[in-house]
Amino acid sequence: MIEWQWPWLLVLLPLPLLIRIALPARPMDRQAALKVPFLDEFGGGDARIVSARSPWALRIAAIAWLCLILAAARPLWLGEPLEQAVSGRDLMLAVDVSGSMQEEDFFIGKRRVDRLTAIKQVAGEFIRRRAGDRLGLILFGTQAYLHVPLTFDRKTVQTLLDEAFIGITEDDPKTSIGDAIGLAVKRLEQQRDDSRVLILLTDGANTAGELTPLKAAEIAAEHHLKIYTIGIGADEMVVRSLFGNRRVNPSADLDETTLTAIAEATGGRYFRARDTEELDRIYRLLDQLEPVEKDKQYFRPRRELYHWPLGLALLLSAGLATGYLRRG
């Protein structure tokens, strides 16, 4: 729909007509600008006056005036109302990219994939659902580093998560869980106390870094950072060898005790993800535990339209001026 910024200017539309009515009529000058003295030869007794007035010029001038007033009233085109999220959580994802994450004990459909690929698949859906939250991404292996700072741009977070690969921090199988938590505390300490959330996904135990996980959890609790920890990896898988198939536990190194202690110390919860279905259920449960908070406010995109009638008014005025100059 169209909205007028200054609609009161539309009252000026009949101004030229009011001026014409208010001013006294100008007496017609009987001395015409152009006389034809030889009209007698065509049967006329008096010299006739050729009028210099042009009705089409008056119409064009009226249209130009109309366009000028419409432009002055500042028309705006209002688009469809769009819901705008104005409040939400500051939610950081910390994803383990150490060497053990290349273990292929997850399935997407019937295709066997490594743990990091499964996280990308399921976390991508979770990220798309978090409209209204600011999201960030921490990757950790031997070292922890901020891959994406807090942003409302969920598409960028998802894209950069998809581009992450095992060993991106360093080609080393070690895991620095404590440093990842410490980095999250540092990045979230300036945000609201009731909106700081960290979701940490790992398949192992803390084997690197300067900060122990329990000390990092203590610091996180002091800074009101709630941590949800997710242990990744199947409990059992079949491995082929020269002596036949045998069953092994690919998650033997997973330190569930520490991950549970981290979650409890910060008011969060520990979850166990043994397959993609279970991981998806965990993310949907997190949607319930940490629902997206947003005020029901809407905005309508606005686009200025005044330049169209203004341009037409200038074009018509230029045409009139050119016509009078040529006639002169």
Buried (B, 14 or more C-beta within 10 A) or exposed (E): EEEBEEEEBBEBBEEEEEEEEEEEEEEEEEEBEEEBEEEEEEEEEEEEBEEEEEEEBEEBBBEBBBBBBBBBBBBBEEEEEEEEBEEBBBBBBBBBBBBBBBBBBBBBEEEEBBBBBBBBBBBBEBBEBBEBBBBBBBBBBBBBEBBBEBEBEBEBBBEEBEEBEBBBBBEBBBBBBBBBBBBBBEBBBEBEEEBBBBBBBBBBBBBBBEBBBBEBBBBBBEBBBBBBBBBBBBBEBEEEEEEEEEEEEBBEBBBEEBBBBBBBBBEBBBBBBBBBEBBBBBBEEBEEEBEBBBEEEEEEEEEEBBEEBBEBBBEBBEEBEEBEEEEE
